[in-house]
Amino acid sequence: MPPVPKRPTGHQDVKDLDHQGQDPLEAATRATRSLQGLSTELTARVPQLLEAMRSVGTGLELHSTLDRICETAAELAGARYAAIGVVNEEGRGLSDFVTYGVSDEVARAIGRRPDGHRGLLGWLIHHPEPLRLAEISADPRSAGLPPNHPPMRTFLGVPIRVQGEIFGNLYLTEKHNGGEFNDYDLHMVRVLATEAGIAIGNARLYEAARQRERWIDGSVAVTTALLSGGDADDALEVVAEQARHLAISDAGIVLLPADEGGLEIVAVSADNPRVSLGVVIPPESPVVSTLLEGEAVFVDDAATDPRMITKLSELYGPSMLLPLQSGGRVLGALATPRVRGGRAFTEAERTLASQFASQAALALMMAEAQRDRERLAVYEDRDRIARDLHDLVIQRLFATGMMLEGAQRKSVVPEVQGGIGKAVDELDVTIQEIRTAIFALQQGPAEAPSGLRTRVLREINMAAVPLGFKPAHRFLGAVDTLVGELTGKNLIAALREALSNAFRHAEASRIEVVVDATAQLPDGSAGVRLTVADNGVGIPPGGRRSGLRNLQRRAEALGGSSSYGPGLGDGGGGTTVVWEAPL
């Protein structure tokens, strides 16, 4: 190393480190070289400082880097305790607090970690400059230590800057020899803080890259789920699961516009499913109106935010509510709430989540287009079948009836005349039933009344088209008056799922549907039970269970259950699906 001119001793060299326009690496190098002009004691500690700087610069994971900085600083200054308070994005408090020297048991006994809103830690946030104290309790800025906190007397605080901006503060307390932190400790720790700023900057870049990669992988998973041709409900489940995982939130919730206004919860991912499928966030909610206008809503604490008017919000803290918007059209919303007291979402997380929501909106549009194509195909089949029934079947039955009537007139045997007359009457009844079926096939969705009984019949009639026969049905109890709207809506969805499974997989020739509004649930409470039984091939081992999982989720969300067993075929062949929920 070429000789470096000696500079005056004191704090002037250290002040250069705080110059925000200076390159951090150059600052660290200059500060290390300048130690030669300070004292023999300080110069003797240079190898220790260099080793500490090497240790701090090792690794790229952010939190482990902070742990390493705390440990290295404590060893360098001979301190018993060390900590780093990470300043939040608003610059008014702490978003993270990393410690060294405090055991897990002591940390649990202390309880909540400092928030940086008061005391010495709060003062350092607003005055990012070195601070040395011989007695913490004697300083008027001190707010005291919380209960169960280990005693701390001496204190040394140094700011950490990353690319010229305050990242946080490094705190040291309690020198091992019982003395005070001296000028040499201050110089060494400030040099280390500069190196720490470089290491933290690299770790943050690495963390941001990894975070973007995770969100991209999540978007790919959603797209793959759709392109695989799975059910629309499965795709929504994937959106909820990926959003929850990527946002590190307590739940992932997908909401779509409800028929009566507002937003309805249609998919939930959570370890403890406290959110119910089918729950509607009312249209008068300020959050709903904002989301439907295509604007995101970010909440610091859902339990106390006045915009959150539902009971669900009482369960959560920081939350992101993002519109599912594509092509200028708002299709629904995505919510990722964290537990109360959880870490607030960063600006980077908000941006990545918004981009993910755009991808999810595209997924919804694809799913909607797929449903439209399927619905159009069903309507086209219904129209074709109705025309064939009217133009071919009824005409042939009418012609057959005319032939039988002619034969009846020519016959002189009374028994033959009577038998032919009964056959003609049966043909007339059959023709009337076919005409009724034609009318049902030609009936649009908007023409159907809203009663649960009628909606069940409509689903059965629609299923008759692809099945090639009409499932038998039976109602028990006052279905329309006993079953509530939310339960009825989920029952219809369960019936549709069960009939769809029977058509696509069962190869059945007989299906029976029973809706029992007088059922008694296992706990003794009154409930409604839907039973769909067929004589098909049954559920093969290792086959897909996504439809059955959908039925189970809907039932459990209402406090009910869903199961399956033997069917109507010989020896229990086929499948019987039972879905029930409380009234």
C-alpha positions in Angstrom: 0.0 0.0 0.0 1.5 3.4 -0.9 2.1 5.7 2.0 -0.8 7.9 2.9 -0.2 11.4 4.4 -1.2 11.5 8.0 -4.2 13.6 8.8 -5.2 15.4 12.0 -6.6 13.1 14.7 -10.1 13.5 16.2 -13.6 13.3 14.7 -12.9 15.1 11.4 -12.1 11.8 9.6 -15.2 10.1 11.0 -17.4 13.0 9.8 -16.3 12.3 6.3 -18.0 8.9 6.6 -21.4 10.5 7.0 -21.1 12.5 3.8 -24.0 11.2 1.8 -22.5 11.9 -1.6 -19.4 9.8 -1.0 -19.0 6.2 -2.4 -19.5 3.8 0.6 -16.5 1.6 -0.4 -14.2 4.6 -0.8 -15.4 5.9 2.5 -14.6 2.6 4.3 -11.2 2.5 2.7 -10.3 6.1 3.6 -11.6 5.6 7.1 -9.5 2.5 7.6 -6.4 4.2 6.2 -6.9 7.2 8.4 -6.7 5.1 11.5 -3.0 5.0 11.1 -2.9 8.6 12.2 -4.9 8.2 15.3 -3.1 6.1 18.0 -1.2 3.0 18.6 -4.1 1.4 20.4 -6.6 2.1 17.6 -4.1 1.1 14.9 -3.5 -2.2 16.8 -7.2 -3.0 16.4 -7.2 -2.5 12.6 -6.7 -6.3 11.9 -9.7 -7.0 14.1 -11.7 -4.3 12.2 -10.7 -5.8 8.8 -11.7 -9.2 9.9 -15.0 -7.8 11.1 -15.6 -6.1 7.7 -14.8 -9.3 5.9 -17.3 -11.2 8.1 -20.0 -8.6 7.5 -19.6 -8.8 3.7 -20.2 -12.6 3.7 -23.5 -13.9 2.4 -26.5 -12.3 0.7 -29.6 -13.2 2.7 -30.8 -10.0 4.4 -31.8 -11.2 7.8 -28.8 -13.3 8.3 -26.7 -10.3 7.2 -28.3 -8.2 10.0 -27.6 -11.0 12.5 -24.0 -11.1 11.4 -23.6 -7.4 11.7 -24.9 -7.3 15.3 -22.7 -10.1 16.4 -19.6 -8.6 14.7 -20.2 -5.2 16.1 -20.6 -6.6 19.6 -17.3 -8.5 19.4 -15.5 -5.5 17.9 -16.6 -3.0 20.6 -16.6 -5.6 23.4 -20.4 -5.1 24.0 -22.6 -7.6 25.7 -25.7 -6.7 23.7 -26.2 -5.4 20.1 -29.2 -4.6 17.9 -30.2 -3.1 14.6 -33.4 -1.1 14.3 -34.6 -1.0 10.7 -36.4 2.2 9.9 -39.8 1.8 8.1 -40.6 3.3 4.7 -42.3 6.3 6.3 -39.2 7.1 8.4 -41.4 7.4 11.6 -40.7 4.0 13.3 -39.1 0.6 13.1 -40.2 -2.1 10.7 -37.8 -4.7 12.1 -35.6 -5.1 15.2 -32.7 -7.6 15.1 -30.8 -8.4 18.4 -27.7 -10.1 19.6 -27.0 -11.3 23.2 -30.7 -11.5 24.2 -31.9 -15.1 24.6 -35.2 -16.3 23.2 -36.6 -16.8 26.7 -35.7 -13.2 27.7 -37.2 -11.9 24.4 -40.4 -13.7 25.1 -40.5 -12.3 28.6 -40.0 -8.8 27.4 -42.9 -9.2 24.9 -43.4 -6.8 22.1 -40.3 -5.4 20.4 -39.6 -1.7 20.2 -41.5 0.3 17.6 -39.1 3.3 17.6 -41.9 5.9 18.3 -40.3 7.2 21.5 -37.2 7.0 23.7 -33.6 6.9 22.5 -34.5 4.7 19.6 -37.1 7.2 18.4 -34.7 10.1 18.9 -32.1 8.4 16.7 -34.6 7.8 13.9 -35.2 11.5 13.6 -31.6 12.5 14.4 -29.4 9.9 12.6 -26.0 10.8 14.2 -23.7 8.9 16.6 -24.8 8.9 20.3 -22.7 7.8 23.3 -24.1 7.6 26.8 -22.4 6.6 30.1 -25.8 6.1 31.8 -28.9 5.5 29.8 -31.4 6.2 32.6 -29.8 9.6 33.2 -30.5 10.9 29.7 -33.7 12.9 29.4 -34.4 11.3 26.0 -34.6 7.8 27.5 -38.1 6.3 28.0 -36.8 3.6 30.4 -36.6 -0.2 29.9 -39.7 -2.4 29.8 -40.4 -5.1 32.5 -38.2 -8.2 32.3 -35.6 -6.3 30.3 -32.0 -7.0 31.2 -30.2 -4.0 32.9 -28.4 -1.7 30.4 -26.3 1.2 31.4 -23.8 2.3 28.7 -25.0 2.9 25.2 -23.5 3.6 21.7 -25.7 4.2 18.7 -24.5 4.7 15.1 -26.6 5.2 11.9 -26.4 2.8 9.0 -26.7 4.3 5.6 -27.4 2.4 2.3 -26.6 4.4 -0.8 -26.8 7.6 1.1 -30.2 6.9 2.7 -30.8 5.9 6.3 -31.5 2.2 6.6 -31.5 2.0 10.4 -29.4 2.3 13.5 -26.8 0.0 15.1 -27.1 0.0 18.9 -24.5 -1.4 21.4 -24.9 -1.6 25.2 -23.0 -2.9 28.2 -19.2 -3.2 27.7 -17.9 -6.5 29.1 -15.3 -4.7 31.4 -18.0 -2.5 32.9 -16.5 0.6 31.5 -17.8 3.1 29.0 -17.6 3.1 25.2 -14.7 5.3 24.2 -13.6 7.2 21.0 -11.8 4.2 19.7 -15.0 2.1 19.9 -16.9 4.9 18.2 -14.4 5.1 15.3 -14.3 1.3 14.8 -18.1 0.9 14.9 -18.7 3.8 12.4 -16.3 2.2 9.9 -18.1 -1.1 10.4 -21.4 0.6 9.9 -20.2 1.9 6.6 -19.2 -1.6 5.5 -22.5 -2.9 6.9 -24.4 -0.4 4.6 -22.6 -1.9 1.6 -23.5 -5.5 2.7 -27.1 -4.6 3.4 -27.4 -2.9 0.0 -26.2 -6.1 -1.7 -28.5 -8.2 0.4 -31.5 -6.0 -0.4 -30.8 -6.3 -4.2 -30.5 -10.1 -3.9 -33.7 -10.2 -1.8 -35.6 -8.1 -4.3 -34.4 -10.3 -7.2 -35.5 -13.4 -5.3 -38.9 -11.8 -4.5 -39.5 -10.9 -8.1 -38.7 -14.5 -9.2 -41.1 -15.9 -6.7 -44.0 -13.7 -7.9 -43.2 -14.6 -11.5 -43.3 -18.3 -10.7 -46.6 -17.7 -9.0 -48.0 -16.1 -12.1 -46.8 -19.0 -14.2 -48.5 -21.4 -11.9 -51.8 -19.6 -12.3 -51.5 -19.5 -16.1 -50.6 -23.2 -16.2 -53.6 -24.1 -14.1 -55.9 -22.4 -16.6 -54.3 -23.7 -19.7 -54.5 -27.3 -18.3 -58.2 -27.2 -18.9 -59.2 -27.6 -15.3 -62.3 -26.3 -13.6 -62.8 -22.5 -13.2 -63.1 -23.1 -9.4 -59.8 -24.9 -9.3 -58.2 -21.9 -11.1 -59.6 -19.5 -8.5 -58.2 -21.8 -5.8 -54.8 -21.6 -7.4 -55.0 -17.8 -7.5 -55.9 -17.6 -3.8 -53.2 -20.1 -2.7 -50.4 -18.5 -4.8 -51.3 -15.0 -3.6 -51.3 -16.1 0.0 -47.9 -17.8 -0.3 -46.2 -15.0 -2.3 -47.5 -12.2 0.0 -46.7 -14.2 3.1 -50.2 -13.4 4.3 -52.6 -15.2 6.7 -55.1 -15.8 3.9 -55.6 -15.5 0.1 -59.2 -14.5 -0.8 -60.7 -14.1 -4.3 -63.9 -12.1 -4.6 -66.2 -11.7 -7.6 -69.2 -9.4 -8.2 -72.3 -10.7 -6.5 -75.7 -10.8 -8.2 -77.2 -8.5 -5.5 -74.3 -6.1 -5.7 -71.0 -6.0 -3.7 -68.3 -8.7 -3.9 -68.8 -12.4 -3.0 -66.0 -14.6 -1.6 -65.6 -17.4 -4.1 -62.2 -18.9 -3.2 -60.2 -18.9 0.1 -56.7 -20.3 1.0 -55.9 -20.3 4.7 -54.5 -22.7 7.4 -57.5 -21.8 9.6 -60.3 -21.0 7.2 -62.1 -18.3 9.2 -63.4 -16.8 6.0 -66.6 -18.4 4.5 -67.2 -19.1 0.9 -70.3 -17.3 -0.3 -70.1 -14.4 2.1 -70.9 -11.1 0.3 -69.1 -7.8 1.1 -72.0 -5.3 0.8 -72.0 -2.7 -2.0 -72.1 0.2 0.5 -68.6 -0.7 1.7 -66.2 2.1 0.7 -63.6 -0.6 -0.1 -65.9 -2.3 -2.6 -66.7 0.9 -4.5 -62.9 1.8 -4.6 -62.1 -1.7 -5.9 -64.8 -1.7 -8.5 -63.4 1.6 -9.8 -60.2 -0.2 -10.5 -58.1 1.2 -7.6 -56.1 -0.8 -5.0 -56.7 -0.4 -1.3 -53.8 -0.8 1.2 -54.7 -1.0 4.9 -52.3 -0.8 7.8 -54.8 -2.4 10.3 -58.0 -3.9 8.9 -59.5 -4.3 12.4 -59.4 -0.5 13.1 -59.6 1.0 9.6 -63.0 2.8 9.2 -63.3 1.7 5.6 -63.5 -1.9 6.6 -67.1 -2.4 7.8 -67.5 -6.2 7.9 -66.8 -8.5 10.8 -64.1 -10.3 8.8 -61.9 -7.3 9.0 -61.7 -7.7 12.8 -59.5 -10.8 12.3 -56.7 -9.1 10.4 -54.1 -6.4 10.4 -52.1 -5.2 7.3 -54.0 -6.0 4.2 -53.8 -5.6 0.4 -57.0 -5.4 -1.6 -56.3 -5.4 -5.3 -58.7 -5.1 -8.2 -58.6 -7.9 -10.7 -58.6 -5.7 -13.8 -57.8 -6.5 -17.4 -58.6 -4.5 -20.5 -60.2 -1.7 -18.5 -62.7 -4.1 -17.0 -62.9 -5.0 -13.3 -63.6 -8.7 -12.9 -63.3 -8.9 -9.1 -60.8 -8.4 -6.3 -57.9 -10.2 -4.6 -57.3 -9.8 -0.8 -54.1 -10.8 1.1 -54.6 -10.0 4.8 -51.9 -10.6 7.5 -52.5 -11.3 11.1 -53.1 -8.4 13.5 -49.7 -6.9 14.5 -48.1 -8.4 11.4 -45.5 -6.6 9.3 -46.8 -3.9 7.0 -46.5 -4.6 3.2 -43.5 -2.8 1.6 -43.8 -0.7 -1.6 -42.0 -3.5 -3.5 -44.6 -6.1 -2.3 -47.5 -3.8 -3.3 -46.1 -3.4 -6.8 -45.4 -7.1 -7.3 -48.9 -8.0 -5.9 -50.6 -5.6 -8.2 -48.8 -7.2 -11.2 -49.8 -10.6 -10.0 -53.4 -9.4 -9.7 -53.3 -8.3 -13.4 -52.2 -11.8 -14.3 -55.0 -13.3 -12.2 -57.5 -11.0 -13.9 -56.3 -12.4 -17.3 -56.8 -15.9 -15.8 -60.4 -15.0 -14.9 -61.1 -13.7 -18.4 -59.8 -16.9 -19.8 -62.0 -18.9 -17.4 -65.0 -16.8 -18.2 -64.4 -17.2 -22.0 -64.2 -21.0 -21.4 -67.5 -21.0 -19.5 -69.1 -18.9 -22.2 -68.0 -21.4 -24.9 -69.3 -24.3 -22.8 -72.6 -22.5 -22.2 -73.0 -21.7 -25.9 -72.3 -25.3 -26.8 -75.1 -26.4 -24.3 -77.6 -23.9 -25.7 -76.8 -25.0 -29.3 -77.4 -28.6 -28.3 -80.6 -27.7 -26.5 -81.8 -25.9 -29.6 -80.9 -28.8 -31.9 -82.6 -31.3 -29.6 -85.7 -29.2 -29.3 -85.9 -28.9 -33.1 -85.4 -32.7 -33.6 -88.1 -33.4 -31.0 -90.5 -31.0 -32.6 -89.9 -31.8 -36.2 -89.2 -35.5 -36.1 -90.3 -37.2 -32.9 -93.6 -35.5 -32.3 -94.6 -35.8 -36.0 -93.8 -39.5 -36.0 -95.7 -40.1 -32.8 -98.6 -38.1 -34.2 -98.5 -40.2 -37.4 -98.4 -43.4 -35.3 -101.4 -42.3 -33.3 -103.3 -41.7 -36.6 -102.4 -45.2 -37.8 -103.5 -46.7 -34.5 -106.8 -44.8 -34.6 -107.4 -46.2 -38.1 -106.7 -49.7 -37.0 -109.1 -49.2 -34.1 -111.9 -48.3 -36.4 -111.4 -51.4 -38.5 -111.2 -53.8 -35.7 -114.3 -55.6 -34.5 -112.8 -57.1 -31.4 -113.6 -55.0 -28.3 -110.5 -56.0 -26.5 -108.3 -54.9 -29.4 -110.2 -51.6 -29.7 -109.7 -50.9 -26.0 -106.0 -51.7 -26.1 -105.5 -49.5 -29.1 -107.4 -46.7 -27.4 -105.1 -46.9 -24.4 -102.1 -46.8 -26.6 -103.4 -43.7 -28.4 -104.0 -42.0 -25.0 -100.5 -42.9 -23.9 -99.1 -41.4 -27.1 -101.1 -38.2 -26.5 -99.6 -37.9 -22.9 -96.1 -38.6 -24.3 -96.5 -35.9 -26.9 -97.6 -33.4 -24.2 -94.5 -34.4 -22.1 -92.2 -33.9 -25.1 -93.7 -30.5 -25.8 -93.1 -29.6 -22.1 -89.5 -30.7 -22.4 -89.1 -28.6 -25.6 -90.4 -25.6 -23.8 -87.9 -26.2 -20.9 -85.1 -26.5 -23.4 -86.0 -23.3 -25.1 -86.4 -21.4 -21.8 -83.6 -18.8 -21.1 -81.9 -18.5 -17.7 -83.5 -15.2 -17.0 -87.0 -16.6 -17.4 -86.6 -19.1 -14.5 -88.2 -18.1 -11.2 -85.9 -17.7 -8.3 -87.3 -20.3 -5.9 -84.9 -23.0 -4.8 -87.2 -25.8 -6.0 -87.4 -24.2 -9.5 -83.6 -23.7 -9.6 -83.1 -27.4 -8.7 -85.5 -28.4 -11.5 -83.7 -26.1 -13.9 -80.3 -27.7 -13.2 -81.9 -31.1 -13.6 -83.4 -30.2 -17.0 -80.1 -28.6 -18.2 -78.2 -31.8 -17.2 -80.7 -33.9 -19.1 -79.3 -32.6 -22.4 -75.8 -34.0 -22.2 -76.9 -37.0 -20.1 -79.5 -38.1 -22.7 -82.0 -38.7 -20.0 -83.7 -36.8 -17.2 -82.6 -37.5 -13.6 -85.4 -38.5 -11.2 -86.0 -36.0 -8.4 -87.8 -35.7 -5.1 -88.3 -32.9 -2.6 -88.9 -33.3 1.1 -90.2 -30.4 3.3 -90.8 -26.7 2.5 -87.6 -26.3 0.4 -88.4 -22.7 -0.8 -89.2 -21.3 2.7 -86.8 -23.2 5.0 -83.5 -22.9 3.0 -81.8 -19.5 3.1 -80.4 -17.7 0.1 -76.7 -18.3 0.9 -77.3 -22.0 1.7 -79.5 -22.3 -1.4 -76.9 -20.8 -3.6 -74.3 -23.2 -2.4 -76.7 -26.2 -2.7 -77.3 -25.3 -6.4 -73.6 -25.1 -7.0 -73.1 -28.5 -5.3 -75.9 -30.0 -7.4 -74.3 -28.6 -10.5 -71.0 -30.0 -9.6 -72.4 -33.5 -8.7 -74.4 -33.7 -12.0 -71.4 -32.5 -14.0 -69.2 -35.2 -12.4 -71.9 -37.8 -13.2 -72.0 -36.7 -16.8 -68.3 -36.5 -17.4 -67.1 -39.5 -15.4 -69.9 -41.8 -14.2 -71.3 -43.2 -17.5 -74.6 -43.6 -15.7 -78.0 -44.5 -17.1 -79.9 -43.6 -13.9 -79.5 -40.7 -11.5 -81.7 -39.7 -8.6 -81.7 -36.3 -6.9 -83.2 -35.7 -3.5 -83.4 -32.4 -1.7 -84.5 -32.9 1.9 -85.2 -29.8 4.0 -86.3 -31.9 7.0 -82.9 -33.5 7.5 -81.3 -33.7 10.9 -77.5 -33.2 11.0 -75.1 -35.3 13.1 -75.1 -32.7 15.9 -78.9 -32.8 16.1 -79.5 -29.5 14.4 -82.0 -29.0 11.5 -80.4 -28.9 8.1 -80.9 -29.4 4.4 -79.5 -32.5 2.7 -78.8 -32.9 -1.0 -78.3 -36.5 -2.3 -77.2 -37.3 -5.9 -77.0 -41.0 -6.6 -76.1 -42.8 -9.9 -75.5 -46.4 -11.2 -72.3 -45.5 -13.0 -68.8 -46.8 -12.8 -68.0 -45.3 -9.4 -65.0 -43.3 -8.4 -61.8 -45.1 -9.6 -58.8 -45.3 -7.2 -56.3 -42.6 -7.8 -58.8 -40.5 -9.8 -59.2 -36.8 -9.6 -61.0 -35.5 -6.5 -61.2 -31.7 -7.4 -65.0 -31.8 -7.7 -65.4 -33.6 -4.4 -63.0 -31.1 -2.8 -65.2 -28.3 -4.1 -68.3 -29.8 -2.5 -66.5 -30.4 0.8 -65.2 -26.7 0.9 -68.7 -25.3 0.2 -70.3 -27.5 2.9 -67.6 -26.7 5.5 -67.8 -23.0 4.9 -71.5 -23.2 6.0 -70.8 -25.5 8.9 -71.9 -28.6 7.1 -70.2 -31.6 5.5 -70.0 -33.6 2.3 -69.4 -37.3 1.7 -69.7 -40.1 -0.9 -70.5 -43.8 -0.9 -72.0 -46.7 -2.9 -74.5 -45.9 -5.7 -77.7 -47.3 -7.2 -76.1 -50.0 -9.3 -76.0 -53.7 -8.6 -73.9 -54.5 -5.5 -73.6 -50.8 -4.7 -72.2 -49.9 -8.1 -72.0 -46.2 -8.9 -71.7 -43.3 -6.5 -73.9 -41.5 -4.0 -72.9 -38.0 -3.1 -74.4 -36.5 0.1 -74.0 -32.7 0.8 -75.6 -31.1 3.8 -75.6 -27.8 5.6 -77.5 -26.3 8.6 -80.6 -24.2 7.9 
